[in-house]
Amino acid sequence: MRVLFISTMAGAAWGGSEELWVKTAAHAMEQGHQISISVYDWGALHPKVQQLKEKGAQVTVRKRIYFGSSVMNRGKGLLVKKIFAEREIIQLKSFKPEAIVISQGTIYECMSPGFLHLQNATKAKILIITQANSEYETIPTAFYNAGRRLFEKAHHLFFVSKRNLLVAERQLAMAFNNASVISNPANLSEHEIVKWPEGECIQFAFVGRLNSTVKGLGVLLQILSDSKWRSRNWKLNLFGKGEDESYLKDLVKLYALEEKVFFHGFVSKISLVWEQNHLLLMPSTLEGTPLSLIEAMLCGRTAVVSDVGGNAELIDDDLNGFVAEAPSVHSFGKAMERMWNRKSELSDLGVSAFGSLKNKIDLNAHQVILKSVEEDENGKSACK
């Protein structure tokens, strides 16, 4: 079977959103399917995409024009219609896919003119993976009706949290009868509790892209700049790279937190992070179900998270972690205060987080997606 995978990731060269589709593509190749991949041009292919290419996957790159994360800026994506559509139609003609899997960061991205042009030009079944969704934005008028038609036509819709699915139904004013909630994969060779770090100092960690708008890192630094936090024995370790790194370093200087906050860049082996850290902090404004939260819990660590996306589907407030009502200084600050008052219990809360996660996620979502790719309209396997 010929399967085309398209990633809409335009804000960074790689991120947690990419792990699911690339694992599905690898699984599809193992099952004997022909694979073509379309990604934005970052100058060099990510190693995981390069590996698929070396195994025989066809890979093409698209010109990258990124306008930021807001809905208004996404609307400017109308300008890329000609570039995107032409590249994708050329690929369609040469590869002739029987199924197209679109992996998008947020629900809006597959509604741009290029994608809509593509779906009108193909008879292939379309499957859409949505990795995150904004709680408070509405879909631009230019995308609304076209988006409703696309989501109705799609063979299957996959969301990484129930909350994202419900928000999407509200945004499109339609109920989905072809949607499922799945889990992102974890970049861990073993799923076991990592030994608890020694020492009196509580080590906080943030793991992810250094995007302050989406990840709420500016809010977190403002909270930690308060005099009561300055007097406490803690350190914040930031793991990741991103467009706001320079800004965040300037903010650390503004708040005089140079001896408290440290930038470590990208770490490929996530268990190394949790050998040295006690707790994950995620004051996000927008999420699906973050891969970093799943990985932290699988390593036996608890978290303080904001109530967006699927965070509260994994973290039960005061039982295996702490949920802030909103990603604001006031709300997230209160949740962190509750955490600090129970800092002697963080190890036990981490064990609870590990135990509860096993019953909440399926780490074989790549198999679920491929099964949907292979099935016909009646839900039966179309592969011989």
C-alpha positions in Angstrom: 0.0 0.0 0.0 1.3 3.5 -0.8 1.1 5.9 2.2 2.0 9.5 2.1 2.9 11.1 5.5 2.8 15.0 5.7 4.0 16.9 8.7 2.9 20.5 9.1 5.6 21.2 11.7 6.8 24.7 10.8 7.8 26.3 14.1 10.9 24.2 14.8 13.0 21.5 13.1 11.6 18.9 15.4 9.4 18.4 18.4 7.3 16.0 20.4 4.5 16.2 17.8 6.7 14.5 15.3 7.4 11.3 17.2 4.0 9.7 16.6 3.8 10.0 12.8 7.5 9.0 12.3 7.0 5.9 14.4 3.8 5.1 12.4 5.8 5.5 9.1 8.6 3.2 10.4 6.0 0.6 11.4 4.3 0.9 8.0 7.6 0.2 6.3 8.2 -2.8 8.5 4.8 -4.1 7.4 5.9 -3.8 3.7 4.1 -0.6 2.7 5.6 2.0 0.4 6.2 5.3 2.2 6.6 8.8 1.0 7.3 11.7 3.5 6.7 15.4 3.1 8.3 17.8 5.6 9.4 21.4 5.7 13.0 22.3 4.7 15.2 22.9 7.7 18.5 22.5 5.7 19.0 18.9 6.8 16.6 16.0 7.5 16.1 15.0 11.1 18.0 11.8 11.9 14.8 9.8 12.3 13.5 11.0 8.9 17.0 10.3 7.4 16.9 6.8 8.7 13.5 6.2 7.0 15.0 7.6 3.8 17.9 5.2 4.0 15.5 2.3 4.4 13.7 3.3 1.2 11.2 6.0 2.0 10.7 8.7 -0.5 11.3 12.1 1.1 10.5 15.6 -0.2 10.9 19.0 1.5 8.6 22.0 1.2 9.6 25.7 1.4 9.2 26.9 5.0 7.2 30.1 5.5 6.3 30.5 9.2 4.1 33.3 10.6 3.9 32.4 14.2 1.4 30.7 16.4 -1.6 33.0 16.5 -4.8 32.5 14.5 -4.3 35.8 12.7 -0.8 34.9 11.7 -2.0 31.5 10.5 -4.4 33.3 8.3 -1.4 34.9 6.5 -0.6 31.3 5.5 -2.9 32.0 2.5 0.2 33.4 0.9 1.8 29.9 0.7 -1.1 28.4 -1.3 0.7 28.3 -4.6 4.0 27.0 -3.2 2.5 24.3 -1.1 -0.2 23.1 -3.5 2.2 22.8 -6.4 4.7 20.7 -4.5 2.1 18.4 -3.0 0.3 17.8 -6.3 3.6 17.0 -8.0 4.2 14.5 -5.3 0.7 13.1 -5.6 1.2 12.5 -9.4 4.4 10.7 -8.9 3.7 8.7 -5.8 -0.1 8.1 -6.2 -0.8 7.5 -2.5 -3.7 5.3 -1.5 -3.7 6.9 2.0 -2.5 10.3 3.3 -1.6 10.8 6.9 -1.4 14.5 7.9 0.2 15.2 11.3 -0.6 18.8 12.4 0.4 20.7 15.4 -3.0 22.4 15.8 -6.4 21.9 14.2 -6.0 24.9 11.9 -2.9 23.8 10.0 -4.5 21.3 7.6 -7.2 23.9 6.6 -4.8 26.1 4.7 -5.5 26.4 0.9 -2.6 24.1 0.0 -4.0 21.2 2.0 -7.5 21.7 0.8 -6.3 21.8 -2.7 -4.5 18.5 -2.1 -7.6 16.8 -0.6 -9.7 17.9 -3.5 -7.2 16.5 -6.0 -6.8 13.0 -4.5 -9.0 10.0 -4.1 -6.8 8.7 -1.3 -8.2 8.2 2.1 -7.2 11.0 4.5 -6.2 10.5 8.2 -5.5 13.5 10.4 -3.5 13.5 13.6 -4.0 16.7 15.7 -1.3 17.2 18.4 -2.6 20.3 20.2 -5.5 22.7 20.2 -6.0 26.2 21.6 -8.7 26.4 24.3 -9.9 29.9 23.5 -9.4 30.6 19.8 -12.0 30.2 17.0 -11.3 29.1 13.5 -10.9 31.9 11.0 -13.9 32.3 8.7 -11.8 31.5 5.6 -11.1 28.0 7.1 -14.3 27.2 8.9 -16.6 25.8 6.1 -13.6 24.2 4.3 -12.5 22.7 7.6 -15.9 21.2 8.3 -15.9 19.5 4.9 -12.4 18.2 5.3 -13.0 16.7 8.8 -16.3 15.1 7.6 -14.5 13.6 4.6 -11.5 12.3 6.5 -11.4 8.6 7.0 -10.3 9.0 10.6 -9.3 11.8 13.0 -6.8 11.2 15.8 -6.4 13.5 18.8 -3.9 13.0 21.6 -6.4 14.1 24.3 -10.1 14.0 24.8 -10.1 17.7 25.7 -8.6 18.6 22.3 -11.3 16.5 20.5 -14.1 18.3 22.4 -12.6 21.7 21.8 -12.3 20.8 18.0 -16.0 19.8 17.9 -16.9 23.2 19.5 -14.6 25.1 17.1 -16.1 23.4 14.0 -19.7 23.2 15.5 -19.9 19.5 14.5 -19.8 16.1 16.2 -17.2 13.7 14.9 -18.2 10.2 14.2 -14.8 9.2 12.9 -12.5 10.3 15.8 -10.3 8.5 18.3 -8.1 9.6 21.3 -4.6 8.1 21.1 -1.4 8.5 23.0 2.0 9.9 22.0 4.9 7.4 22.2 7.6 7.7 24.8 11.3 8.0 24.0 12.3 5.5 26.6 13.8 2.0 26.1 12.4 0.9 29.5 9.3 2.0 31.4 10.5 1.9 35.0 10.9 4.3 37.9 14.2 6.1 37.8 16.1 6.2 41.1 15.2 9.3 43.2 17.9 12.0 43.2 19.8 12.6 46.3 20.3 16.0 48.0 18.4 18.6 49.9 17.9 20.9 46.9 14.6 20.3 45.0 15.4 20.2 41.3 12.6 21.3 39.0 12.7 20.5 35.3 11.1 21.8 32.2 11.5 19.6 29.1 10.4 20.9 25.7 10.7 23.6 23.1 11.7 27.0 24.5 8.6 28.8 23.3 7.4 31.1 26.1 4.0 31.9 24.5 3.0 28.2 24.3 4.9 26.8 27.3 4.3 29.6 29.7 8.0 29.9 30.7 7.9 33.7 31.2 5.0 33.2 33.7 7.1 30.5 35.5 10.1 32.7 35.8 8.0 35.6 37.2 6.6 33.2 39.8 10.0 32.1 40.9 11.3 35.7 41.1 9.0 36.3 44.1 10.9 36.8 47.4 9.4 33.7 49.0 10.7 31.5 46.2 14.1 33.2 46.3 14.5 32.1 49.9 13.8 28.4 49.2 16.3 25.7 48.2 15.5 24.8 44.6 16.9 24.9 41.1 15.1 25.0 37.7 16.7 23.1 34.8 15.5 23.9 31.3 16.0 21.1 28.8 15.4 22.0 25.1 16.0 24.5 22.4 13.8 27.1 20.8 13.2 30.5 19.4 12.7 32.2 22.8 16.0 31.0 24.4 17.7 34.4 24.2 14.6 36.2 25.6 14.3 33.7 28.5 18.0 34.2 29.4 17.4 37.9 29.4 14.4 37.3 31.7 16.6 35.3 34.1 19.0 38.2 34.3 16.1 40.7 34.8 14.8 38.6 37.7 18.4 37.9 39.0 17.9 34.2 38.9 21.3 33.3 37.4 22.1 31.1 40.3 18.8 29.3 40.3 17.9 28.7 36.6 20.0 26.8 34.1 19.8 26.1 30.4 21.0 22.6 29.4 19.9 22.4 25.7 18.5 19.2 24.1 19.1 15.9 25.9 18.4 12.8 23.8 18.2 10.3 26.6 15.3 11.4 28.8 16.1 9.1 31.7 19.2 11.2 32.3 17.0 14.2 33.0 15.1 12.3 35.6 18.1 10.9 37.3 18.9 14.5 38.4 15.4 16.1 38.8 12.5 15.6 41.1 9.6 17.3 39.4 8.2 18.5 36.0 6.9 22.1 35.7 4.5 22.8 32.8 2.6 26.1 32.9 1.5 25.7 29.2 -1.1 27.8 27.5 -1.7 25.2 24.8 -1.1 21.4 24.7 -2.3 18.1 23.3 -1.0 15.6 25.9 2.7 16.5 26.1 5.2 13.8 25.5 7.4 15.3 28.2 4.6 14.7 30.8 4.1 11.1 29.7 7.9 10.5 29.9 8.2 12.1 33.3 5.4 9.9 34.7 6.9 6.8 33.2 10.1 7.7 35.0 8.3 8.0 38.3 8.1 11.8 38.6 5.1 14.0 39.4 4.3 17.4 37.9 2.7 20.7 38.3 0.7 21.4 35.1 -1.8 23.9 33.9 -5.4 22.7 33.0 -5.0 22.8 29.2 -5.2 19.9 26.7 -4.8 16.5 28.2 -2.8 17.5 31.2 -5.6 17.0 33.7 -6.5 13.7 32.0 -3.1 12.3 33.3 -2.6 14.4 36.5 -5.2 14.0 39.2 -4.9 17.1 41.3 -3.4 16.4 44.8 -3.4 12.6 44.1 -0.5 12.1 41.7 0.4 15.7 41.0 -0.9 19.3 40.9 -3.1 21.0 38.4 -3.4 24.8 38.1 -6.7 26.2 37.0 -5.0 28.5 34.5 -1.5 29.2 33.2 -1.4 32.5 35.0 1.0 33.8 37.7 -1.8 33.7 40.3 -3.2 30.2 39.5 0.0 28.4 38.6 1.7 30.1 41.6 -1.0 28.6 43.9 -0.4 25.2 42.5 3.3 25.4 43.0 2.7 26.5 46.6 0.6 23.4 47.2 3.4 21.4 45.7 6.1 23.0 47.9 4.0 22.4 51.0 4.2 18.6 50.1 7.8 18.5 48.9 8.6 15.7 51.3 5.9 13.6 49.5 7.2 14.2 45.9 8.8 10.7 45.6 5.5 9.0 46.7 3.5 11.2 44.3 5.9 10.2 41.5 5.2 6.5 42.2 1.5 7.2 42.1 2.0 9.1 38.8 3.8 6.1 37.4 1.1 3.6 38.5 -1.8 5.7 37.3 -0.3 6.3 33.8 -0.3 2.6 33.0 -4.1 2.6 32.9 -4.5 5.8 31.0 -2.4 5.5 27.9 -1.7 3.1 25.0 2.0 3.4 23.9 1.2 1.4 20.7 -0.8 4.2 19.0 1.3 3.9 15.9 -0.2 0.4 15.4 -3.7 1.8 15.8 -3.1 4.5 13.2 -1.7 2.0 10.7 -4.6 -0.4 11.2 -6.9 2.5 10.3 -4.8 3.2 7.2 -5.1 -0.4 6.1 -8.8 -0.8 6.6 -11.5 -0.1 4.0 -14.6 2.0 4.5 -16.3 -0.8 6.4 -13.5 -1.1 8.9 -12.1 -4.3 7.4 -8.4 -4.7 6.4 -7.9 -3.7 2.8 -4.5 -5.3 2.7 -3.9 -8.8 1.3 
